[in-house]
């Protein structure tokens, strides 16, 4: 899918492109390519003179492969954007290309973004830019607002994690956590820990991208201040993820502690039962010996006496253990 965005009365207007001729009718500030076809890439090359690299969305993590400027003035930025999907939370790699030096090219002052799937942050920016005149003035504003929206999206996701952990915390601290309940709690905690880790990685990546944009000296004074504000927001998010990691570890330790307590209760019951059955076992062993002269062997009530003696020897320890509270 190939979409272009132009400015009209201070608002960002989206135009769908279905042919090469459509590109010539607009002067966009942002060209967004979602899972572009080979034909759409060819249109971009023919009209703007921009070749989209085959490795535009590679997963390299070193800075030299993600943030660099080519000899012709094209600025390349690769950044990850979070998708908070309930079943499959993930990050999507987005490649940005911008030419701010060579005014002879049609791509001058245009932001190109390439990604494999729709990104919630992009939808959020498109919605805001349509409703808020003056929010965006050029392609650099588009890039900064995308990073700003990404930080806000991460913040909203962190608030969701905190709300979910509050529910888990209420369940755990209420006590009486069964093994089945504990298994569900641990599963929920593991999901929130994974999502929290993805957010932390995402904001770290956004920080690197914004820092590179600031170092490139392409921003004016207002945009530079906006970038600094984004970094301050990211710093606060980083601190909040650390807080959530501590809370997650506490809840996990508490849940595991309840599991250990439940296991100890079971082991204690088995231990008490074993001790209580030792006297009857001893009595049965004594009367099971094959000695010729045993007074109770010829006694009419010998069998009943032996059974009563074993039952009594088991009940006395059990009553004692119950009195001491060891059976709870």
C-alpha positions in Angstrom: 0.0 0.0 0.0 1.3 3.4 -1.0 -0.1 6.5 0.7 1.0 10.1 0.5 0.3 13.0 2.8 0.1 16.6 1.9 -0.6 19.8 3.9 -3.9 21.6 3.3 -4.9 24.5 5.5 -2.4 23.3 8.2 -3.9 19.8 8.3 -2.4 16.6 7.1 -4.4 15.1 4.2 -4.0 11.5 3.1 -4.1 10.6 -0.6 -4.1 7.0 -1.9 -1.9 6.4 -4.9 -2.9 3.8 -7.5 -0.6 4.7 -10.4 2.6 6.4 -11.2 0.6 9.3 -12.7 -1.0 9.9 -9.4 2.3 10.8 -7.8 2.8 13.8 -10.2 -0.5 15.4 -9.0 0.7 16.0 -5.4 3.5 17.6 -3.5 3.6 15.5 -0.3 5.6 15.9 2.8 5.2 12.3 3.8 5.1 9.1 1.7 4.2 6.0 3.6 4.8 2.5 2.1 3.2 -0.4 4.0 4.4 -3.7 2.6 5.2 -2.1 -0.7 5.1 -4.1 -3.9 7.9 -4.1 -6.4 5.8 -1.9 -8.7 5.2 0.7 -6.0 9.0 0.8 -5.3 9.5 1.3 -9.0 7.1 4.3 -8.9 9.1 5.8 -6.1 12.3 5.4 -7.9 11.0 6.8 -11.2 9.2 9.8 -9.8 11.4 10.7 -6.8 14.7 9.2 -7.9 14.9 7.3 -4.6 16.0 3.7 -4.4 14.6 1.8 -1.4 17.3 -0.5 -0.1 16.5 -4.2 0.0 17.8 -4.3 3.6 15.8 -1.3 4.7 14.1 -3.3 7.5 17.0 -5.5 8.6 17.3 -6.4 12.2 20.8 -5.0 12.8 21.2 -3.3 16.1 24.5 -1.5 15.7 24.1 2.2 15.3 26.1 2.5 12.0 23.5 0.2 10.3 20.5 1.9 11.7 21.3 5.6 11.6 23.5 7.0 8.8 23.6 9.5 6.0 24.5 8.7 2.4 26.8 10.7 0.1 23.8 12.1 -1.8 22.3 13.5 1.4 19.7 10.9 2.1 19.3 10.4 5.8 18.4 6.8 6.9 16.8 6.0 10.2 15.5 2.6 11.4 13.4 2.5 14.5 11.1 0.1 16.2 7.5 0.9 17.0 5.4 -1.0 19.6 2.2 -2.9 18.9 0.3 -3.8 22.0 -1.5 -6.8 20.8 -3.2 -8.9 23.5 -2.2 -12.2 21.9 1.0 -11.2 20.2 2.7 -8.0 21.5 5.6 -7.1 19.3 7.8 -4.4 17.8 7.7 -3.5 14.1 10.8 -2.2 12.3 10.2 1.0 10.3 12.7 2.5 7.9 12.7 6.3 7.4 14.5 8.0 4.5 14.7 11.8 4.2 16.6 14.1 1.8 17.2 17.6 3.3 20.3 18.6 1.3 19.7 18.0 -2.4 17.0 20.4 -3.5 17.4 19.3 -7.1 15.6 16.0 -6.3 11.8 15.6 -6.1 12.4 13.8 -2.8 13.8 16.9 -1.2 11.9 17.6 2.1 9.8 14.5 1.9 9.8 11.8 4.6 9.6 8.2 3.3 8.6 5.5 5.7 8.7 1.8 4.9 7.2 -1.0 7.1 5.6 -4.4 6.8 2.4 -3.9 8.7 0.1 -1.2 10.0 1.4 0.6 13.1 -1.0 2.0 15.7 1.3 5.1 16.2 0.9 6.0 12.5 -2.9 5.8 12.8 -2.8 8.0 15.9 -0.7 10.7 14.2 -2.9 10.7 11.1 -5.9 11.2 13.2 -4.4 14.0 15.2 -2.9 15.8 12.2 -6.3 15.8 10.5 -8.0 17.4 13.5 -5.3 19.8 14.8 -4.3 22.5 12.3 -0.7 23.6 12.6 0.4 20.5 14.4 2.7 19.6 11.5 4.5 22.1 9.2 7.0 19.9 7.4 8.5 16.4 7.1 10.7 16.8 10.1 7.7 17.5 12.2 6.1 14.3 11.0 9.2 12.3 12.1 9.3 14.0 15.5 5.5 13.6 16.1 5.8 9.9 15.2 8.5 9.5 17.9 6.4 11.6 20.3 3.3 9.5 19.6 5.4 6.3 20.1 6.5 7.5 23.6 2.8 8.3 24.4 1.7 4.9 23.1 4.3 3.2 25.3 3.1 5.3 28.3 -0.5 4.2 27.7 0.6 0.6 27.5 2.6 0.9 30.8 -0.6 2.3 32.4 -2.4 -0.8 31.2 0.4 -3.0 32.7 0.1 -1.2 36.0 -3.7 -1.7 36.1 -3.3 -5.4 35.4 -0.7 -5.8 38.1 -2.9 -4.0 40.6 -5.6 -6.7 40.0 -3.0 -9.4 40.4 -1.6 -7.8 43.5 -5.1 -7.7 45.1 -5.6 -11.4 44.4 -2.2 -12.4 45.7 -2.1 -10.2 48.8 -5.6 -11.4 49.8 -4.0 -14.7 50.7 -5.4 -18.2 50.4 -3.7 -18.7 47.0 -4.3 -22.2 45.7 -1.9 -23.9 43.3 -4.3 -23.4 40.4 -4.8 -19.8 41.2 -1.0 -19.3 41.6 -0.5 -20.9 38.2 -2.9 -18.3 36.6 -1.2 -15.5 38.5 2.3 -16.5 37.4 1.1 -16.7 33.8 -0.4 -13.2 33.9 2.8 -11.8 35.6 5.0 -13.4 32.9 2.9 -11.8 30.1 3.2 -8.4 31.8 6.9 -8.8 32.4 7.4 -9.7 28.7 5.4 -6.6 27.6 7.3 -4.4 30.0 10.6 -5.6 28.6 9.4 -4.9 25.1 8.4 -1.3 26.1 11.8 -0.7 27.7 13.6 -1.9 24.6 11.3 0.2 22.4 11.8 3.5 24.4 15.6 2.8 24.3 15.5 2.5 20.6 13.4 5.7 20.3 15.9 7.5 22.4 18.7 6.5 20.1 16.7 7.6 17.0 15.8 11.0 18.5 19.4 11.6 19.7 20.6 10.9 16.1 18.1 13.3 14.7 19.3 16.0 17.1 22.9 15.4 16.3 22.2 15.6 12.5 21.5 19.4 13.0 18.5 19.3 10.7 16.1 20.7 13.3 15.2 24.3 13.9 15.1 25.7 17.4 11.5 24.8 18.1 11.9 21.3 16.7 15.1 20.8 18.7 13.2 21.7 21.9 10.4 19.3 20.9 13.1 16.5 20.6 14.5 17.4 24.0 11.0 17.1 25.5 10.6 13.6 23.8 13.9 12.5 25.5 12.6 13.8 28.9 9.4 11.8 28.4 11.4 8.7 27.5 13.5 9.1 30.6 10.4 9.1 32.8 9.1 6.0 30.9 12.4 4.3 31.5 12.1 5.0 35.3 8.6 3.7 35.3 9.5 0.4 33.5 12.2 -0.1 36.3 9.5 0.4 38.9 7.2 -2.1 37.2 10.0 -4.6 37.0 10.4 -4.3 40.8 6.7 -4.8 41.3 6.6 -7.8 39.0 9.5 -9.4 40.9 7.7 -8.7 44.2 4.5 -10.3 43.0 6.3 -13.3 41.5 8.2 -13.9 44.8 5.0 -13.6 46.8 3.2 -16.0 44.5 6.1 -18.5 44.6 6.1 -18.1 48.4 2.4 -19.1 48.6 3.1 -22.1 46.4 5.9 -23.1 48.8 3.6 -22.7 51.8 1.0 -24.9 50.1 3.7 -27.5 49.4 4.9 -27.3 53.0 1.4 -27.9 54.2 1.2 -31.1 52.2 4.6 -32.3 53.3 3.6 -31.5 57.0 0.5 -33.5 56.7 2.4 -36.5 55.3 5.0 -36.1 58.1 2.4 -36.0 60.8 0.6 -39.0 59.3 3.8 -41.0 59.2 4.6 -40.2 62.8 1.1 -41.1 63.9 1.2 -44.5 62.1 4.5 -45.5 63.7 3.1 -46.9 67.0 0.4 -49.0 65.2 3.1 -50.3 62.9 5.3 -51.2 65.9 2.4 -53.0 67.5 1.5 -54.9 64.4 5.2 -55.9 64.0 5.3 -57.2 67.5 2.3 -59.4 67.1 3.5 -60.5 63.7 6.5 -62.2 65.2 6.5 -66.0 65.1 7.3 -66.8 68.8 5.8 -69.9 70.3 4.9 -68.4 73.6 2.9 -65.1 73.2 0.1 -64.7 75.8 -2.4 -63.0 73.5 -2.2 -65.7 70.8 -4.6 -68.1 72.6 -6.7 -65.3 74.1 -10.3 -65.1 72.9 -10.2 -61.3 72.6 -6.6 -61.1 71.4 -7.4 -59.9 67.9 -9.8 -57.2 69.1 -7.3 -56.1 71.7 -4.5 -55.8 69.1 -6.8 -53.7 66.8 -7.9 -51.5 69.6 -4.3 -51.0 70.7 -3.3 -49.9 67.2 -6.2 -47.6 66.8 -5.6 -46.0 70.2 -1.9 -45.6 69.5 -2.7 -43.8 66.3 -5.4 -41.5 67.7 -3.4 -40.3 70.7 -0.6 -38.7 68.5 -3.2 -37.3 66.1 -5.1 -35.6 69.0 -1.9 -34.2 70.3 -0.9 -32.9 66.9 -4.3 -31.3 66.4 -4.1 -29.6 69.8 -0.8 -28.1 68.9 -2.2 -26.9 65.6 0.1 -28.9 63.4 -2.8 -30.3 61.2 -3.8 -26.9 59.9 
